[in-house]
Amino acid sequence: MPLLGLIAVVAGVIVAWSNLETNVGWFAYAPLSNEVFVGDNGSFISKETQLGLGIAGIGLLLLAFWAGLAMGRRR
C-alpha cells in the first residue's frame, strides 16, 4: 500500500505540474458582447491541474492510512 500511495502522489504532482497555466484573464463589464459568460468552476487553475492535485491528495491519504495502520499494529 505505501508504494501505491507514493506512486499516486508522484503521478498527481507530475500531472498538476505539467498543466499549470499562468495566464489569468480578468473581465469587468462587456455591454456590447451578446455572449453569455460561462465560468470554469470559479477557479484559477485548470481542470487537469485540479485532477492532478486530487490524485496527489488521494495518494497522501493512502500514505496516512498506511502509517496509522502500521503505528496501530506496534501497540
C-alpha positions as CSV (number, residue, x, y, z in Angstrom):
1,M,0.0,0.0,0.0
2,P,2.8,2.6,0.7
3,L,4.2,2.0,-2.8
4,L,0.7,2.6,-4.4
5,G,0.3,5.8,-2.3
6,L,3.7,7.0,-3.3
7,I,3.1,6.3,-7.0
8,A,-0.3,8.2,-6.7
9,V,1.4,11.2,-5.1
10,V,4.2,11.4,-7.7
11,A,1.8,10.9,-10.6
12,G,-0.6,13.6,-9.3
13,V,2.3,16.1,-8.8
14,I,3.5,15.4,-12.3
15,V,0.0,15.9,-13.8
16,A,-0.6,19.0,-11.8
17,W,2.9,20.5,-12.6
18,S,2.7,19.8,-16.3
19,N,-0.7,21.5,-16.7
20,L,0.0,24.8,-14.8
21,E,-1.4,27.8,-16.6
22,T,-0.1,31.2,-15.7
23,N,-2.4,33.3,-17.9
24,V,-5.4,34.6,-15.8
25,G,-7.8,36.8,-17.6
26,W,-9.9,39.4,-15.8
27,F,-13.0,41.0,-17.1
28,A,-15.3,43.6,-15.7
29,Y,-18.2,44.5,-18.0
30,A,-18.8,43.9,-21.6
31,P,-22.0,45.6,-22.6
32,L,-21.8,45.0,-26.4
33,S,-20.9,41.3,-26.4
34,N,-24.0,39.2,-27.0
35,E,-22.5,36.1,-25.5
36,V,-23.2,34.5,-22.2
37,F,-20.2,34.0,-19.9
38,V,-19.8,30.5,-18.6
39,G,-17.0,30.3,-16.0
40,D,-14.7,27.4,-15.2
41,N,-15.8,26.4,-11.7
42,G,-14.8,29.8,-10.4
43,S,-11.2,28.6,-10.0
44,F,-7.9,29.9,-11.2
45,I,-6.4,26.5,-12.1
46,S,-7.3,24.2,-15.0
47,K,-9.3,21.1,-14.6
48,E,-6.2,19.0,-15.4
49,T,-4.3,20.6,-12.5
50,Q,-7.3,20.0,-10.2
51,L,-7.2,16.4,-11.2
52,G,-3.5,16.1,-10.5
53,L,-3.9,17.7,-7.1
54,G,-6.8,15.4,-6.4
55,I,-4.7,12.3,-7.3
56,A,-1.9,13.5,-5.1
57,G,-4.3,14.1,-2.3
58,I,-5.6,10.6,-2.6
59,G,-2.1,9.3,-2.5
60,L,-1.3,11.3,0.6
61,L,-4.5,9.8,2.2
62,L,-3.3,6.3,1.4
63,L,0.1,7.0,2.9
64,A,-1.5,8.5,6.1
65,F,-3.8,5.4,6.4
66,W,-0.9,3.1,6.0
67,A,1.2,5.0,8.6
68,G,-1.7,4.9,11.1
69,L,-2.2,1.2,10.4
70,A,1.5,0.5,10.9
71,M,1.6,2.5,14.1
72,G,-1.5,0.8,15.5
73,R,-0.1,-2.6,14.9
74,R,3.0,-1.9,17.0
75,R,1.0,-1.5,20.2
